[in-house]
Amino acid sequence: MPIHLSSTFAQKSPGVLYNKFDYTRGGNPTVDALEKCLASLDCAKHGMVFSSGCAAITAIVSILKSGDVVVVGDDVYGGTNRLLNKIFSKFGMTVRMVDFSNPNWKDSLDEKVKMIIIETPTNPTLKVFDIQSITAISKSKNIITVVDNTFATAYLQSPILLGADAVLNSCTKYIGGHSDCIGGVITTNCNELKDRIRFNLLSMGGCMSPFDAYIFLRSLKTMKIRVIQHCKNARVIAEYLDSHPKVDRVIYPGLKSHPHHEIAKKQMRDFGGMITIFLKGGFKEANTFLKSVKIFTLAESLGGVESLIECPAQMTHMSVPPEQRKILGIDDSLVRLSVGIEDVGDLIKDLDQAFDQIK
Ligand SMILES: *Cc1c(COP(=O)(O)O)cnc(C)c1O
Protein backbone atom coordinates (compact mmCIF):
# COMPACT_ATOMS: atom_id res chain seq x y z
CA MET A 1 0.00 0.00 0.00
CA PRO A 2 1.50 3.39 -0.97
CA ILE A 3 1.63 6.24 1.56
CA HIS A 4 -0.95 8.80 0.48
CA LEU A 5 0.39 11.95 2.12
CA SER A 6 -2.30 14.31 0.71
CA SER A 7 -4.30 16.17 3.32
CA THR A 8 -6.94 16.98 0.70
CA PHE A 9 -8.29 15.32 -2.46
CA ALA A 10 -9.35 16.94 -5.77
CA GLN A 11 -13.10 16.80 -6.42
CA LYS A 12 -14.87 16.17 -9.74
CA SER A 13 -17.43 18.88 -9.20
CA PRO A 14 -18.43 20.65 -5.96
CA GLY A 15 -19.17 17.97 -3.38
CA VAL A 16 -18.75 15.12 -5.90
CA LEU A 17 -15.73 12.98 -5.05
CA TYR A 18 -13.57 10.84 -7.36
CA ASN A 19 -13.55 8.23 -4.63
CA LYS A 20 -14.72 8.38 -1.05
CA PHE A 21 -11.97 10.67 0.24
CA ASP A 22 -12.11 14.44 0.60
CA TYR A 23 -9.94 15.35 3.61
CA THR A 24 -7.50 13.13 5.49
CA ARG A 25 -8.90 13.78 9.00
CA GLY A 26 -12.05 12.05 7.79
CA GLY A 27 -10.39 9.34 5.68
CA ASN A 28 -7.31 8.52 3.64
CA PRO A 29 -6.50 5.55 1.36
CA THR A 30 -3.51 4.30 3.41
CA VAL A 31 -5.40 4.73 6.68
CA ASP A 32 -8.45 3.05 5.16
CA ALA A 33 -6.37 0.00 4.17
CA LEU A 34 -5.12 -0.35 7.76
CA GLU A 35 -8.66 0.01 9.16
CA LYS A 36 -9.92 -2.78 6.90
CA CYS A 37 -7.02 -5.04 7.81
CA LEU A 38 -7.43 -4.54 11.58
CA ALA A 39 -11.21 -5.03 11.36
CA SER A 40 -10.78 -8.35 9.58
CA LEU A 41 -8.26 -9.55 12.20
CA ASP A 42 -10.87 -8.91 14.92
CA CYS A 43 -13.65 -10.61 12.89
CA ALA A 44 -15.33 -7.18 12.75
CA LYS A 45 -17.02 -5.26 9.97
CA HIS A 46 -15.62 -1.84 10.89
CA GLY A 47 -12.26 -0.51 12.01
CA MET A 48 -11.23 3.02 12.99
CA VAL A 49 -7.67 4.04 13.74
CA PHE A 50 -6.41 6.90 15.90
CA SER A 51 -3.24 8.80 16.70
CA SER A 52 -2.82 6.75 19.91
CA GLY A 53 -4.57 4.19 22.09
CA CYS A 54 -5.61 7.06 24.38
CA ALA A 55 -7.16 8.93 21.43
CA ALA A 56 -9.18 5.78 20.67
CA ILE A 57 -10.40 5.58 24.28
CA THR A 58 -11.25 9.30 24.20
CA ALA A 59 -13.35 8.85 21.05
CA ILE A 60 -15.35 5.90 22.36
CA VAL A 61 -15.98 7.33 25.83
CA SER A 62 -17.09 10.58 24.13
CA ILE A 63 -20.19 8.83 22.77
CA LEU A 64 -21.48 9.08 26.38
CA LYS A 65 -22.88 12.18 28.03
CA SER A 66 -22.93 13.99 31.35
CA GLY A 67 -24.47 11.81 34.09
CA ASP A 68 -23.45 8.53 32.47
CA VAL A 69 -21.31 6.05 34.39
CA VAL A 70 -18.44 3.93 33.06
CA VAL A 71 -17.43 0.73 34.87
CA VAL A 72 -13.77 -0.28 34.55
CA GLY A 73 -11.44 -2.76 36.20
CA ASP A 74 -9.65 -1.50 39.31
CA ASP A 75 -6.30 -2.15 37.64
CA VAL A 76 -7.23 -0.58 34.30
CA TYR A 77 -4.40 0.92 32.22
CA GLY A 78 -3.08 4.07 33.96
CA GLY A 79 -3.80 6.31 30.96
CA THR A 80 -7.42 5.13 30.84
CA ASN A 81 -7.74 5.70 34.57
CA ARG A 82 -6.34 9.25 34.21
CA LEU A 83 -8.57 10.05 31.23
CA LEU A 84 -11.73 8.93 33.02
CA ASN A 85 -10.95 10.30 36.47
CA LYS A 86 -9.24 13.57 35.51
CA ILE A 87 -10.78 14.59 32.17
CA PHE A 88 -14.21 12.98 31.65
CA SER A 89 -15.12 13.54 35.30
CA LYS A 90 -14.91 17.30 34.57
CA PHE A 91 -17.76 16.84 32.08
CA GLY A 92 -20.04 15.08 34.56
CA MET A 93 -19.24 11.46 33.84
CA THR A 94 -18.48 9.10 36.70
CA VAL A 95 -16.20 6.07 36.90
CA ARG A 96 -16.76 3.00 39.02
CA MET A 97 -13.74 0.76 39.50
CA VAL A 98 -14.43 -2.93 40.15
CA ASP A 99 -12.63 -6.25 40.36
CA PHE A 100 -14.17 -8.32 37.56
CA SER A 101 -12.87 -11.54 39.15
CA ASN A 102 -15.15 -10.92 42.14
CA PRO A 103 -18.79 -11.80 41.27
CA ASN A 104 -19.86 -8.79 43.37
CA TRP A 105 -18.76 -6.51 40.51
CA LYS A 106 -22.36 -6.79 39.22
CA ASP A 107 -23.53 -4.73 42.19
CA SER A 108 -21.93 -1.71 40.48
CA LEU A 109 -24.49 -1.89 37.67
CA ASP A 110 -27.53 0.39 37.62
CA GLU A 111 -29.43 2.32 34.96
CA LYS A 112 -26.74 5.03 34.85
CA VAL A 113 -24.03 2.60 33.70
CA LYS A 114 -23.71 2.94 29.92
CA MET A 115 -20.31 1.41 29.25
CA ILE A 116 -18.01 -1.28 30.64
CA ILE A 117 -14.34 -1.33 29.70
CA ILE A 118 -12.56 -4.64 30.33
CA GLU A 119 -8.87 -5.38 29.99
CA THR A 120 -7.75 -8.98 30.05
CA PRO A 121 -5.01 -9.93 30.83
CA THR A 122 -4.61 -6.88 33.07
CA ASN A 123 -1.58 -4.75 33.71
CA PRO A 124 0.61 -5.57 35.59
CA THR A 125 -1.01 -8.32 37.71
CA LEU A 126 -2.18 -10.27 34.62
CA LYS A 127 -5.63 -11.10 35.94
CA VAL A 128 -7.77 -12.86 33.33
CA PHE A 129 -11.52 -12.26 33.15
CA ASP A 130 -14.16 -14.35 31.44
CA ILE A 131 -15.22 -12.04 28.60
CA GLN A 132 -18.21 -14.17 27.63
CA SER A 133 -19.75 -14.17 31.09
CA ILE A 134 -19.25 -10.39 31.48
CA THR A 135 -20.77 -9.59 28.06
CA ALA A 136 -23.74 -11.86 28.83
CA ILE A 137 -24.56 -9.62 31.80
CA SER A 138 -23.91 -6.30 30.05
CA LYS A 139 -25.98 -7.33 27.01
CA SER A 140 -28.96 -8.15 29.22
CA LYS A 141 -28.74 -4.59 30.60
CA ASN A 142 -28.05 -2.82 27.28
CA ILE A 143 -24.63 -1.68 28.38
CA ILE A 144 -21.90 -1.25 25.75
CA THR A 145 -18.94 -3.54 26.45
CA VAL A 146 -15.52 -2.52 25.21
CA VAL A 147 -12.57 -4.91 25.51
CA ASP A 148 -9.08 -3.43 25.53
CA ASN A 149 -7.25 -6.29 23.81
CA THR A 150 -3.78 -4.71 23.83
CA PHE A 151 -2.08 -7.38 25.99
CA ALA A 152 -3.57 -10.34 24.12
CA THR A 153 -3.75 -9.09 20.48
CA ALA A 154 -6.19 -10.29 17.82
CA TYR A 155 -3.98 -13.32 17.29
CA LEU A 156 -4.58 -14.66 20.80
CA GLN A 157 -8.08 -13.48 21.64
CA SER A 158 -11.23 -12.49 19.67
CA PRO A 159 -13.47 -10.49 22.04
CA ILE A 160 -16.11 -9.79 19.38
CA LEU A 161 -16.72 -13.53 19.06
CA LEU A 162 -17.15 -13.57 22.85
CA GLY A 163 -19.85 -10.91 22.79
CA ALA A 164 -17.95 -7.60 23.03
CA ASP A 165 -19.53 -4.63 21.25
CA ALA A 166 -16.19 -3.05 20.46
CA VAL A 167 -12.51 -3.98 20.71
CA LEU A 168 -9.84 -1.45 21.43
CA ASN A 169 -6.09 -1.78 20.96
CA SER A 170 -3.07 0.37 21.49
CA CYS A 171 -1.33 -0.28 18.13
CA THR A 172 1.80 1.04 19.84
CA LYS A 173 2.34 -2.37 21.43
CA TYR A 174 2.14 -5.75 19.61
CA ILE A 175 0.49 -4.44 16.43
CA GLY A 176 3.42 -2.08 15.75
CA GLY A 177 5.75 -4.50 17.48
CA HIS A 178 8.97 -2.53 16.98
CA SER A 179 8.56 0.26 19.57
CA ASP A 180 8.70 2.92 16.85
CA CYS A 181 5.14 4.17 16.33
CA ILE A 182 2.13 5.32 18.40
CA GLY A 183 -1.43 4.47 17.38
CA GLY A 184 -4.80 3.11 18.44
CA VAL A 185 -7.72 1.21 16.90
CA ILE A 186 -11.36 0.39 17.62
CA THR A 187 -13.20 -2.37 15.77
CA THR A 188 -16.91 -3.20 15.93
CA ASN A 189 -19.69 -5.05 14.15
CA CYS A 190 -22.33 -2.55 15.22
CA ASN A 191 -23.18 0.02 12.52
CA GLU A 192 -24.62 2.54 14.94
CA LEU A 193 -21.62 2.37 17.26
CA LYS A 194 -19.32 2.74 14.27
CA ASP A 195 -21.17 5.89 13.11
CA ARG A 196 -20.97 7.48 16.54
CA ILE A 197 -17.26 6.72 16.99
CA ARG A 198 -16.44 7.78 13.42
CA PHE A 199 -18.25 11.07 14.04
CA ASN A 200 -16.12 11.66 17.15
CA LEU A 201 -12.94 10.81 15.26
CA LEU A 202 -13.80 13.34 12.56
CA SER A 203 -14.93 16.00 15.07
CA MET A 204 -12.27 15.59 17.76
CA GLY A 205 -9.42 15.05 15.35
CA GLY A 206 -7.40 12.21 16.86
CA CYS A 207 -6.69 10.75 13.43
CA MET A 208 -3.69 8.59 12.49
CA SER A 209 -1.13 9.93 10.02
CA PRO A 210 -0.83 8.08 6.67
CA PHE A 211 2.85 7.40 7.33
CA ASP A 212 2.04 5.68 10.63
CA ALA A 213 -0.74 3.69 8.95
CA TYR A 214 1.85 2.44 6.46
CA ILE A 215 4.20 1.42 9.30
CA PHE A 216 1.40 -0.50 11.06
CA LEU A 217 0.34 -2.24 7.82
CA ARG A 218 3.90 -3.37 7.35
CA SER A 219 4.14 -4.52 10.98
CA LEU A 220 0.95 -6.56 10.71
CA LYS A 221 2.52 -8.79 8.09
CA THR A 222 4.68 -10.32 10.84
CA MET A 223 2.37 -10.00 13.84
CA LYS A 224 1.43 -13.67 13.83
CA ILE A 225 4.99 -15.01 13.83
CA ARG A 226 6.09 -12.37 16.33
CA VAL A 227 3.29 -13.24 18.76
CA ILE A 228 3.98 -16.98 18.41
CA GLN A 229 7.62 -16.33 19.33
CA HIS A 230 6.70 -13.96 22.20
CA CYS A 231 4.51 -16.71 23.67
CA LYS A 232 7.13 -19.44 23.17
CA ASN A 233 9.86 -17.39 24.85
CA ALA A 234 7.56 -16.22 27.66
CA ARG A 235 6.56 -19.78 28.53
CA VAL A 236 10.20 -20.90 28.84
CA ILE A 237 11.14 -17.81 30.87
CA ALA A 238 8.09 -18.14 33.15
CA GLU A 239 9.11 -21.70 33.98
CA TYR A 240 12.72 -20.66 34.55
CA LEU A 241 11.61 -17.83 36.89
CA ASP A 242 9.16 -20.11 38.68
CA SER A 243 12.02 -22.33 39.85
CA HIS A 244 14.47 -19.51 40.63
CA PRO A 245 15.41 -19.21 44.34
CA LYS A 246 15.44 -15.37 44.23
CA VAL A 247 11.89 -15.16 42.88
CA ASP A 248 9.06 -15.25 45.35
CA ARG A 249 6.18 -15.65 42.90
CA VAL A 250 5.58 -15.69 39.13
CA ILE A 251 2.35 -14.55 37.51
CA TYR A 252 1.88 -15.90 33.98
CA PRO A 253 -1.53 -17.02 32.66
CA GLY A 254 0.12 -20.09 31.10
CA LEU A 255 1.28 -21.48 34.46
CA LYS A 256 -1.08 -23.92 36.16
CA SER A 257 -0.52 -21.95 39.38
CA HIS A 258 -2.20 -18.87 37.83
CA PRO A 259 -5.60 -18.43 39.54
CA HIS A 260 -7.33 -17.82 36.19
CA HIS A 261 -5.40 -20.38 34.13
CA GLU A 262 -8.57 -22.25 33.13
CA ILE A 263 -10.30 -19.09 31.85
CA ALA A 264 -7.15 -18.16 29.92
CA LYS A 265 -7.06 -21.64 28.36
CA LYS A 266 -10.70 -21.29 27.34
CA GLN A 267 -10.63 -17.83 25.74
CA MET A 268 -7.02 -17.34 24.58
CA ARG A 269 -5.12 -19.26 21.89
CA ASP A 270 -1.88 -18.94 23.87
CA PHE A 271 -0.83 -17.01 26.96
CA GLY A 272 1.03 -13.96 25.67
CA GLY A 273 4.43 -12.39 26.18
CA MET A 274 3.92 -10.58 29.49
CA ILE A 275 5.23 -11.96 32.79
CA THR A 276 5.05 -10.42 36.26
CA ILE A 277 7.28 -11.53 39.14
CA PHE A 278 7.68 -10.70 42.81
CA LEU A 279 11.34 -10.78 43.77
CA LYS A 280 12.41 -11.87 47.22
CA GLY A 281 13.30 -8.64 49.02
CA GLY A 282 12.11 -5.17 48.08
CA PHE A 283 13.17 -1.86 46.55
CA LYS A 284 16.93 -2.50 46.85
CA GLU A 285 16.86 -6.00 45.34
CA ALA A 286 14.56 -4.94 42.49
CA ASN A 287 16.70 -1.90 41.69
CA THR A 288 19.89 -3.96 41.57
CA PHE A 289 18.22 -6.51 39.34
CA LEU A 290 16.79 -3.90 36.94
CA LYS A 291 20.10 -2.03 36.68
CA SER A 292 21.99 -5.25 35.95
CA VAL A 293 20.11 -6.60 32.92
CA LYS A 294 21.90 -6.11 29.59
CA ILE A 295 19.67 -7.61 26.88
CA PHE A 296 16.39 -6.63 28.52
CA THR A 297 16.00 -2.85 28.26
CA LEU A 298 14.83 -0.99 31.35
CA ALA A 299 11.90 0.90 29.83
CA GLU A 300 8.15 1.43 29.90
CA SER A 301 5.84 0.06 27.18
CA LEU A 302 5.58 -3.49 25.89
CA GLY A 303 4.91 -5.64 22.88
CA GLY A 304 8.05 -4.86 20.88
CA VAL A 305 10.41 -7.45 19.42
CA GLU A 306 13.02 -6.38 21.98
CA SER A 307 12.60 -7.50 25.59
CA LEU A 308 11.72 -4.78 28.10
CA ILE A 309 11.68 -4.86 31.88
CA GLU A 310 10.32 -2.39 34.41
CA CYS A 311 9.21 -1.79 37.96
CA PRO A 312 5.58 -0.53 37.83
CA ALA A 313 5.67 1.02 41.35
CA GLN A 314 8.42 3.40 40.20
CA MET A 315 7.62 3.66 36.49
CA THR A 316 4.35 2.87 34.65
CA HIS A 317 2.14 2.94 37.75
CA MET A 318 3.65 5.94 39.56
CA SER A 319 0.42 7.87 38.96
CA VAL A 320 -1.69 5.21 40.71
CA PRO A 321 -2.17 6.41 44.33
CA PRO A 322 -0.08 4.37 46.83
CA GLU A 323 -3.21 3.09 48.68
CA GLN A 324 -4.63 1.80 45.40
CA ARG A 325 -1.28 0.21 44.47
CA LYS A 326 -1.34 -1.59 47.81
CA ILE A 327 -4.83 -3.02 47.15
CA LEU A 328 -3.68 -4.20 43.72
CA GLY A 329 -0.51 -5.76 45.13
CA ILE A 330 1.84 -3.50 43.15
CA ASP A 331 4.81 -3.15 45.50
CA ASP A 332 8.51 -2.36 45.06
CA SER A 333 9.40 -6.03 44.55
CA LEU A 334 7.04 -6.40 41.57
CA VAL A 335 8.85 -6.53 38.22
CA ARG A 336 7.09 -6.66 34.84
CA LEU A 337 8.72 -8.30 31.81
CA SER A 338 7.70 -7.83 28.20
CA VAL A 339 9.42 -10.83 26.67
CA GLY A 340 10.77 -10.16 23.17
CA ILE A 341 11.62 -12.50 20.33
CA GLU A 342 15.38 -12.77 20.92
CA ASP A 343 17.08 -16.12 21.48
CA VAL A 344 15.55 -17.42 24.70
CA GLY A 345 18.88 -18.85 25.90
CA ASP A 346 20.42 -15.37 25.70
CA LEU A 347 17.49 -13.90 27.64
CA ILE A 348 17.80 -16.48 30.42
CA LYS A 349 21.57 -15.97 30.64
CA ASP A 350 20.91 -12.24 30.98
CA LEU A 351 18.38 -12.74 33.80
CA ASP A 352 20.76 -15.20 35.46
CA GLN A 353 23.66 -12.75 35.61
CA ALA A 354 21.30 -10.00 36.87
CA PHE A 355 20.05 -12.29 39.68
CA ASP A 356 23.71 -12.94 40.61
CA GLN A 357 24.13 -9.20 41.31
CA ILE A 358 21.49 -9.37 44.09
CA LYS A 359 23.45 -10.11 47.24
C1 LIG B 1 -0.47 1.47 26.10
C2 LIG B 1 -1.84 1.11 26.41
C3 LIG B 1 -2.91 1.98 26.13
C4 LIG B 1 -2.71 3.38 25.59
O1 LIG B 1 -2.16 3.38 24.32
P1 LIG B 1 -1.21 4.54 23.74
O2 LIG B 1 -0.97 4.10 22.36
O3 LIG B 1 0.01 4.60 24.61
O4 LIG B 1 -2.00 5.83 23.84
C5 LIG B 1 -4.20 1.56 26.42
N1 LIG B 1 -4.43 0.33 26.97
C6 LIG B 1 -3.43 -0.52 27.25
C7 LIG B 1 -3.75 -1.85 27.85
C8 LIG B 1 -2.10 -0.17 26.99
O5 LIG B 1 -1.11 -1.02 27.30
The ligand as an SDF file (V2000), in Angstrom:
LIG
                    3D

 15 15  0  0  0  0  0  0  0  0999 V2000
   -0.4660    1.4690   26.0970 C   0  0  0  0  0  0  0  0  0  0  0  0
   -1.8390    1.1070   26.4100 C   0  0  0  0  0  0  0  0  0  0  0  0
   -2.9120    1.9810   26.1250 C   0  0  0  0  0  0  0  0  0  0  0  0
   -2.7120    3.3780   25.5910 C   0  0  0  0  0  0  0  0  0  0  0  0
   -2.1620    3.3800   24.3220 O   0  0  0  0  0  0  0  0  0  0  0  0
   -1.2140    4.5440   23.7430 P   0  0  0  0  0  0  0  0  0  0  0  0
   -0.9680    4.1040   22.3590 O   0  0  0  0  0  0  0  0  0  0  0  0
    0.0140    4.5980   24.6140 O   0  0  0  0  0  0  0  0  0  0  0  0
   -1.9970    5.8250   23.8450 O   0  0  0  0  0  0  0  0  0  0  0  0
   -4.1960    1.5550   26.4210 C   0  0  0  0  0  0  0  0  0  0  0  0
   -4.4290    0.3320   26.9660 N   0  0  0  0  0  0  0  0  0  0  0  0
   -3.4290   -0.5230   27.2530 C   0  0  0  0  0  0  0  0  0  0  0  0
   -3.7490   -1.8520   27.8520 C   0  0  0  0  0  0  0  0  0  0  0  0
   -2.0990   -0.1720   26.9950 C   0  0  0  0  0  0  0  0  0  0  0  0
   -1.1120   -1.0250   27.3010 O   0  0  0  0  0  0  0  0  0  0  0  0
  1  2  1  0
  2  3  1  0
  2 14  2  0
  3  4  1  0
  3 10  2  0
  4  5  1  0
  5  6  1  0
  6  7  2  0
  6  8  1  0
  6  9  1  0
 10 11  1  0
 11 12  2  0
 12 13  1  0
 12 14  1  0
 14 15  1  0
M  END
$$$$
